[in-house]
Structure formats: C-alpha cells, structure tokens
C-alpha cells in the first residue's frame, strides 16, 4: 500500500497569524490553513477537499496559549488535544473538555490534532467539539481585514460543513466561560473500543445546582443532527427539578425529542442509538454530579 | 522539482530535496532508507508508522515533511547504540512480543515515548500509551509485559 502523497504547490510554516493570513491571500491559488492536519490531509488524499498550498499554523506561539483571562479560559487555535488533556487549567475550569479531548483518535493523533480543527472539521460527533459545546464558548476568527466572533451553532452550516472558510480565515481563540462553583460537568461516550474509534454516541453535560435542585442544565449530544445538538426539551424540563434518579431519567428520556440519529453500518443503527441515548445522557448527568460529590 | 529540507533524524542531519507534500514516513523510507518505520494504513489509524517527534509519538504517515523540519525525529533505528539493542528491543524479543513484526517498530516507539516520560508505568498507562498501535498477531499481553520488563531494566540502569 502506498501513501498517496498530497500534491500541493507548497507548504508554508507560518510564523505569526499575520504571516499566515498574508500567505493565504498572496498565494494566488487554492491555499488552506493546516494545523495538525489529521483530518484535512485525509480529505486532500481522497479528493474530498482540494488545496494547492497549505499554510501551517501549528508553530505560531500566539495560537499555542491556554490561559485564564478574567472569567474566560482561552484556548489558542493551535492547541492540541493532548495539551488540553494535560492542562491543569482545563481540568479545573472546563473538566468535561479534557474528558472529551482524551477520547479523540489515539495519542499519536492527539499529539498533533487541535481542538480548533476538531470544530472546523464539522463532523457531528467530534468529541472535543461536543464537550466544548456545553460551555457555550465564543470563537474568535480573523481574516486579513477584520476579526469576528461566532458561537458554536454558527460553526456548523451543514453535515461536515463549517461556518469557517479555512482558505480565508483563522480560528485564533476559543474563549470558554469558566466553570464556577456549584457547576458540574462531564463527558460520556459509547464506542466499539477505547481508542481509534469514532463514537457511536457521545454526550456532555454542564449543570448548575442549588440546594439539590438543577438551577439549569445544558445537555449536548451527538451524532444526532448537524454538529453537537442541545437536548432542549430535556434541559427545559429538568430546570428547577430536584436532583433524584427519577427526574434524571425522565429528563434523559426527553433527550430523544431533539435527537435524530442516522443509521451507520459500523457505529450503530438509528434504533440502537435511540435506545441507548437516554441511558448515556442519564449516565453523563450522574457523572457530572458525582464529580461534584453529589 | 522539490524544495530543500534539512531533517534531523536519530541525531544526524540530512539534506533532502523533496516535495512539500511528501509524508515523513515516505521520506524516512524512500529518501533516507530507514525502512524500520512501517506503513500500514497510511491514514493514521494503525500506528505502524509511529516515530517520536520532539518527544511526542506521532503517526509519520500523517506528518508532511515540512512540519518535521527543525524537529528532533527518533525512529526505531535510533534506539540501538554501540552497546547493543535498547532494553525495549531486547524485552520485545525475550518476551515473545514479536510475531510477524510489522507493528513492532511502531509499538516500541510508542513505548519509548511513554518510558521517556514515565519511568515506572502502570499496566493502565502502558495500555493507554500503546492504544494507538494495532497488532494483528500477539493479542497484546506479551507486548505489555515486554514494556514492563524494559521499564524495570531501564530503572536498574538508572
């Protein structure tokens, strides 16, 4: 078996965001941003995507930050999944994110692949993105002429379609409101094996608790639609409810109202996924509460 | 026509002229004739091509060569010294952790990356570190035992 070897015009290691954007513009051809490359290289090899040149942002220092700024955790656009998994700041202020990122691919993949790329690749059940979604992050996106902010739903315009155009734009920061006291989160997944396996289902939860009741809860689930899908009916029903097994199960059952899974030969039929989803959501809620000692 | 690259592999520098789209696995094998690194899936899903790049285990089939410029690359060929085989290589042989041998270089490099960071790994840590390397033959038990044995040996050597 031979590697296809991607035939692009050239490969530029950018030294700064400005350099990367200038290079994208100046190439005069179909140039795209690459960070870890573990998704885009496969797409280029298979012909699903095309590029004549790649602009590599993986060594840009300003994109490698994981810092606390006020009450936001800032993760740079070139931070890898492994860096997120190891970060004490992430483990403290967005623990579900660390739990999601550690399930991506394999260690070899996590050592180069980025959380930003995980979102931009726009696969419905991207583990990093699903875990991220319950924190309702802001995405800071730069073009040569301006900087804009997007929310997570805007980053998904269709199945596998990103709201970011990586031939013109760079996701420079993901800004995550930090998890506060009395807030608890978790990420859970059903899979065929523990590594090198896409999820059959995944789920993330962030809740705020007050005197053994849910003040509010956010539940994200996938792959049950375009991108991470919020279980809106479940969230609305659980708001204000006391924390007990019956309420959690009833809420988890309601997740089905917002879920529309497809059948996949390897990763589960739609029926299987519908049968398992309430169990996964319930498990994830319990996992979040246990993290808080509840 | 390609571009000029300098790669640092196993402590030596190599000047190459190659296309920017060449993957590191192909450069190691075809340009540098370091064929210890194997190509299994060419999609980053089997780990046979694992090398260590700046201390991190990576799938060399998914690393464009330009990304590897300026980095320290360690392949299976870089483990043996004048004194002989690396304890990992010896342990894999002695413990029967090699059958067809195709996954072995990648397995050993993942194990090396682990032991460089954690000198006394638990069973769970070994399994986690090697979970990106697939073996068709051995059932993994002897591989884990070999890594454990090598870690003991390395700790004795200090």
HADDOCK unambig.tbl for C-alpha pairs under 7 A between the chains (distance, minus, plus):
assign (segid A and resid 3 and name CA) (segid B and resid 42 and name CA) 5.59 0.50 0.50
assign (segid A and resid 5 and name CA) (segid B and resid 21 and name CA) 5.76 0.50 0.50
assign (segid A and resid 5 and name CA) (segid B and resid 22 and name CA) 5.37 0.50 0.50
assign (segid A and resid 5 and name CA) (segid B and resid 23 and name CA) 6.43 0.50 0.50
assign (segid A and resid 6 and name CA) (segid B and resid 21 and name CA) 4.83 0.50 0.50
assign (segid A and resid 6 and name CA) (segid B and resid 22 and name CA) 6.83 0.50 0.50
assign (segid A and resid 7 and name CA) (segid B and resid 21 and name CA) 5.56 0.50 0.50
assign (segid A and resid 8 and name CA) (segid B and resid 21 and name CA) 6.07 0.50 0.50
assign (segid A and resid 10 and name CA) (segid B and resid 20 and name CA) 5.63 0.50 0.50
assign (segid A and resid 11 and name CA) (segid B and resid 20 and name CA) 5.56 0.50 0.50
assign (segid A and resid 11 and name CA) (segid B and resid 66 and name CA) 6.72 0.50 0.50
assign (segid A and resid 38 and name CA) (segid B and resid 62 and name CA) 6.39 0.50 0.50
assign (segid A and resid 42 and name CA) (segid B and resid 43 and name CA) 6.74 0.50 0.50
assign (segid A and resid 106 and name CA) (segid B and resid 131 and name CA) 6.63 0.50 0.50
assign (segid A and resid 106 and name CA) (segid B and resid 132 and name CA) 4.70 0.50 0.50
assign (segid A and resid 107 and name CA) (segid B and resid 129 and name CA) 6.81 0.50 0.50
assign (segid A and resid 107 and name CA) (segid B and resid 132 and name CA) 6.19 0.50 0.50
assign (segid A and resid 108 and name CA) (segid B and resid 57 and name CA) 5.28 0.50 0.50
assign (segid A and resid 108 and name CA) (segid B and resid 58 and name CA) 4.23 0.50 0.50
assign (segid A and resid 108 and name CA) (segid B and resid 59 and name CA) 5.76 0.50 0.50
assign (segid A and resid 108 and name CA) (segid B and resid 132 and name CA) 6.62 0.50 0.50
assign (segid A and resid 109 and name CA) (segid B and resid 58 and name CA) 6.67 0.50 0.50
assign (segid A and resid 111 and name CA) (segid B and resid 56 and name CA) 6.57 0.50 0.50
assign (segid A and resid 111 and name CA) (segid B and resid 58 and name CA) 6.62 0.50 0.50
assign (segid A and resid 195 and name CA) (segid B and resid 131 and name CA) 5.90 0.50 0.50
assign (segid A and resid 195 and name CA) (segid B and resid 132 and name CA) 6.54 0.50 0.50
assign (segid A and resid 196 and name CA) (segid B and resid 45 and name CA) 6.40 0.50 0.50
assign (segid A and resid 196 and name CA) (segid B and resid 132 and name CA) 6.43 0.50 0.50
